[in-house]
Amino acid sequence: PVLLAVQECAPEGTAKRLALEAAASLRNLSLLSAGNGLAFLYSSSLQVSLLKVEGIETRLSEADRSLLQTTIRRTAIVAVGEDLVVANVHAKEPKSAPAAEALARYFLLVCTCASEAAQNVETAPCETAQNVERAPRQRPGVTQLLLGDTNLPSRELAEAFAAECGRLSMGVLPRVGTPTTRKMRSKLHGQRCNKAKTLVLVEAHKDFAIVGPAAGTW
């Protein structure tokens, strides 16, 4: 079975969206749109449903919330069967080590809230991600997987992000330094007015698979 996290998914009815749906159908894949450009492609043999997770923003510290407003809007979560939750996160570029660390804490909070939502766990109010870190309310048996484009621009920030994930007992794949993005914008690209981005080869480790702490050591 296959499960793919899609970002910048074209709007319904557009030529790009129709082409994606046709290609998916040929491969026996279904498309589940979550809004804000996020979607999931999955094998028809899987039972996949969107999870409505509320209150993530209120459970962040004020400092972290100010850094993550756009990222919060670009987060979608699905339940796969009864023992797996998968989050799709398209993050706004963290521009400093504290911002990269805040993104890691947000990922932990997403894992925790997704697990709770999948099991309809009633929890007491939790004001900050630090509270979740000390007492994650997770029952054994639910694996949390987060697929994210972190948009981390440098190895230094990727290392800060991965170190914070490790401190929070989350598994990080692949190892830091693995190039996941390699592109060069042509003169025909929409950002051609920005000479700093035109005809410049960009190579970085931006995409991560994060395994939540309930899954044990990875």
Order of alpha helices (4+ residues) and beta strands (2+ residues): beta-alpha-beta-beta-beta-alpha-beta-beta-alpha-alpha-beta-alpha-beta-beta-beta-beta
